[in-house]
Amino acid sequence: MRVAIAGAGAVGRSIAGELLENGHEVLLVDKRPEAISVERVPQAEWLLADACEITSLDEAALHRCQVVIAATGDDKVNLVVSLLAKTEYGVPRVVARVNNPTNEWLFTEAWGVDVAVSTPRLMSALVEEAVSVGDLVRLLRFSQGDANLVELTLPPEAALVGTRVGDVTWPEDTSLVTIIRGRRVLTPSKDDSLEAGDELLFVAAQDREEQLEDLLSVRREAVQE
């Protein structure tokens, strides 16, 4: 997979390193000469250019990229890069970094963003995920389809403990994608039974989150007691 990353700062270089280790082809683009540190990520391609300019993106051969990551420290730049990548080059997957949480509302499909990553929001979500049992935690927002990646750790008194995945009537526009059980990562099948302490990850429409949380809540008789 070919990935172009706009922004060769610490964030961009770190992402590039991870992707290269996973066998992907990576191009780092930055207009600042001081940011072009080929020796730090020698396996990557490097381009000294302004990622907001069509001529630069032509030179980067963005039409050959399956993913573009807008990872600069400037939200305006990240939005422009995202929009150009999606509308001018038809890049299938555009991921954008949100630096200022107050700008998060802009990072939508209208600006070409498929996934918006807000570091403050992600950090707070991970803190909540680490301490919350029985509460739905939103980990990541996908712009397309108004969907989120959400997590819930199943408490021992949950109504669905011991129930087969295939026997659960999940809300519409909701998909159970992963069960994390101890050190195991399970791809759910209809025959898997839910266990107390399971960390359940869903992709769910935002307006279905409340239904999902209700479904995974504690047993009604336990609440009545």
C-alpha positions as CSV (number, residue, x, y, z in Angstrom):
1,M,0.0,0.0,0.0
2,R,1.3,3.4,-0.9
3,V,0.8,6.1,1.7
4,A,1.5,9.9,1.5
5,I,2.0,11.8,4.7
6,A,1.8,15.6,4.7
7,G,3.9,16.9,7.5
8,A,7.4,15.5,8.3
9,G,7.5,16.5,11.9
10,A,7.7,14.2,14.8
11,V,4.2,12.9,14.3
12,G,4.6,12.4,10.6
13,R,7.9,10.6,11.0
14,S,6.6,8.3,13.7
15,I,3.6,7.3,11.5
16,A,6.0,6.7,8.6
17,G,8.2,4.5,10.7
18,E,5.2,2.3,11.9
19,L,3.9,2.0,8.3
20,L,7.3,1.1,6.9
21,E,7.7,-1.6,9.5
22,N,4.4,-3.1,8.4
23,G,5.7,-3.3,4.8
24,H,4.0,-0.2,3.3
25,E,5.4,2.3,0.8
26,V,5.6,5.8,2.4
27,L,6.2,9.3,1.0
28,L,6.8,12.2,3.4
29,V,6.0,15.7,2.1
30,D,6.9,18.9,3.8
31,K,7.6,22.5,2.6
32,R,10.1,23.2,5.4
33,P,13.8,22.4,4.4
34,E,14.6,21.8,8.1
35,A,12.0,19.1,8.3
36,I,13.5,17.1,5.5
37,S,15.5,14.7,7.7
38,V,16.1,11.7,5.4
39,E,18.5,10.1,7.8
40,R,15.7,9.7,10.4
41,V,13.5,7.7,8.1
42,P,15.8,6.5,5.3
43,Q,13.4,3.9,4.0
44,A,10.8,6.5,3.1
45,E,10.6,8.7,0.0
46,W,10.9,12.4,0.8
47,L,9.6,15.4,-1.1
48,L,10.3,19.1,-0.3
49,A,7.1,20.7,-1.4
50,D,3.9,22.5,-0.3
51,A,1.2,19.8,0.1
52,C,-1.4,22.5,-0.5
53,E,-0.3,23.0,-4.1
54,I,-1.7,20.9,-6.9
55,T,1.7,20.9,-8.7
56,S,3.3,19.4,-5.5
57,L,0.7,16.7,-5.2
58,D,1.1,15.9,-8.9
59,E,4.8,15.5,-8.3
60,A,4.0,13.3,-5.3
61,A,1.8,11.1,-7.6
62,L,-1.1,11.2,-5.2
63,H,-3.2,9.4,-7.7
64,R,-1.2,6.3,-6.9
65,C,-1.8,6.5,-3.1
66,Q,-4.3,4.4,-1.3
67,V,-4.1,6.5,1.8
68,V,-3.2,10.1,2.5
69,I,-2.5,11.3,6.0
70,A,-2.6,15.0,6.8
71,A,-0.4,15.2,9.8
72,T,0.9,18.8,10.0
73,G,0.6,21.0,13.0
74,D,-1.8,23.4,11.2
75,D,-5.5,22.4,11.0
76,K,-6.0,24.7,7.9
77,V,-3.3,22.9,6.0
78,N,-4.7,19.5,7.0
79,L,-8.1,20.4,5.8
80,V,-6.8,21.7,2.4
81,V,-4.7,18.6,1.9
82,S,-7.6,16.3,2.8
83,L,-10.0,18.1,0.4
84,L,-7.5,18.0,-2.5
85,A,-6.6,14.4,-1.9
86,K,-10.2,13.3,-2.0
87,T,-11.7,15.6,-4.7
88,E,-8.7,16.0,-7.1
89,Y,-7.1,12.6,-6.8
90,G,-9.8,10.3,-5.6
91,V,-7.7,8.9,-2.7
92,P,-9.8,6.1,-1.1
93,R,-8.8,6.8,2.5
94,V,-7.9,10.2,4.0
95,V,-6.9,10.5,7.6
96,A,-6.4,14.0,9.2
97,R,-4.9,15.1,12.4
98,V,-6.9,17.6,14.5
99,N,-4.6,19.9,16.5
100,N,-7.2,22.2,18.0
101,P,-10.3,20.3,19.4
102,T,-12.5,23.3,18.7
103,N,-11.9,22.7,15.0
104,E,-13.0,19.1,15.1
105,W,-16.4,19.9,13.6
106,L,-14.8,20.9,10.4
107,F,-13.1,17.5,9.8
108,T,-15.9,15.8,8.0
109,E,-16.7,14.1,4.7
110,A,-17.4,17.6,3.2
111,W,-13.7,18.3,3.6
112,G,-12.7,14.9,2.3
113,V,-11.8,13.5,5.7
114,D,-12.6,9.8,6.3
115,V,-11.1,9.6,9.8
116,A,-10.3,12.6,12.0
117,V,-7.8,12.0,14.8
118,S,-7.9,14.4,17.7
119,T,-5.1,13.8,20.2
120,P,-6.8,15.4,23.2
121,R,-10.0,13.5,22.5
122,L,-8.2,10.2,21.9
123,M,-6.2,10.6,25.1
124,S,-9.3,11.3,27.2
125,A,-11.1,8.4,25.6
126,L,-8.2,6.0,26.4
127,V,-8.2,7.2,30.0
128,E,-12.0,6.6,30.2
129,E,-11.6,3.2,28.5
130,A,-9.0,2.2,31.1
131,V,-11.2,3.0,34.1
132,S,-14.7,2.5,32.8
133,V,-16.6,-0.8,33.0
134,G,-20.1,-0.9,31.7
135,D,-20.0,2.6,30.1
136,L,-19.7,3.2,26.4
137,V,-16.5,5.0,25.4
138,R,-16.1,6.7,22.0
139,L,-12.6,6.1,20.8
140,L,-12.7,7.4,17.2
141,R,-15.0,9.2,14.8
142,F,-15.4,8.2,11.2
143,S,-16.7,11.0,9.0
144,Q,-18.4,8.7,6.5
145,G,-21.7,7.4,7.6
146,D,-21.6,9.4,10.9
147,A,-20.1,6.3,12.6
148,N,-17.8,5.9,15.6
149,L,-15.5,3.3,17.0
150,V,-16.8,2.7,20.5
151,E,-15.8,0.4,23.3
152,L,-17.5,-1.2,26.3
153,T,-16.1,-3.5,28.9
154,L,-18.8,-6.0,29.8
155,P,-19.4,-6.0,33.6
156,P,-20.1,-9.3,35.4
157,E,-23.7,-8.4,36.0
158,A,-24.4,-7.5,32.4
159,A,-27.6,-9.1,30.9
160,L,-25.7,-10.6,27.9
161,V,-23.0,-12.4,29.8
162,G,-23.1,-16.0,28.6
163,T,-25.1,-15.2,25.5
164,R,-23.9,-16.3,22.1
165,V,-23.0,-13.5,19.7
166,G,-25.3,-14.9,17.1
167,D,-28.3,-14.8,19.5
168,V,-28.0,-11.1,20.2
169,T,-30.2,-8.7,18.3
170,W,-27.8,-5.8,17.8
171,P,-29.1,-2.4,17.0
172,E,-29.3,-1.4,13.3
173,D,-26.1,0.3,11.9
174,T,-24.0,-1.4,14.5
175,S,-21.3,-4.0,14.0
176,L,-19.3,-5.9,16.7
177,V,-15.8,-6.0,15.1
178,T,-13.5,-7.3,17.9
179,I,-13.6,-9.0,21.3
180,I,-10.5,-8.5,23.5
181,R,-10.4,-11.2,26.1
182,G,-7.4,-11.0,28.3
183,R,-4.4,-11.1,25.9
184,R,-6.5,-12.6,23.1
185,V,-8.0,-10.6,20.2
186,L,-11.0,-12.5,18.8
187,T,-12.8,-12.0,15.6
188,P,-16.4,-12.5,16.7
189,S,-18.3,-15.5,15.3
190,K,-22.0,-16.3,15.9
191,D,-21.0,-19.2,18.2
192,D,-18.7,-17.1,20.5
193,S,-20.2,-16.5,24.0
194,L,-19.8,-13.2,25.7
195,E,-17.9,-13.2,29.0
196,A,-17.7,-10.8,31.9
197,G,-14.7,-8.6,31.4
198,D,-14.8,-8.8,27.6
199,E,-13.7,-5.6,25.9
200,L,-16.1,-5.2,23.0
201,L,-15.3,-2.9,20.1
202,F,-18.1,-1.7,17.8
203,V,-18.4,0.4,14.7
204,A,-21.8,2.1,15.3
205,A,-23.8,5.0,14.0
206,Q,-23.8,7.8,16.6
207,D,-27.6,7.7,17.0
208,R,-27.4,4.0,17.9
209,E,-24.9,4.4,20.7
210,E,-27.6,4.8,23.4
211,Q,-29.4,1.7,22.3
212,L,-26.2,-0.3,22.3
213,E,-25.3,0.9,25.8
214,D,-28.8,-0.1,27.0
215,L,-28.4,-3.5,25.4
216,L,-25.1,-4.1,27.2
217,S,-26.2,-2.8,30.5
218,V,-26.7,-4.7,33.8
219,R,-29.5,-7.2,34.3
220,R,-32.8,-5.6,34.9
221,E,-33.5,-7.7,38.0
222,A,-30.2,-6.6,39.4
223,V,-31.1,-3.0,38.9
224,Q,-34.5,-3.5,40.6
225,E,-32.9,-5.1,43.6
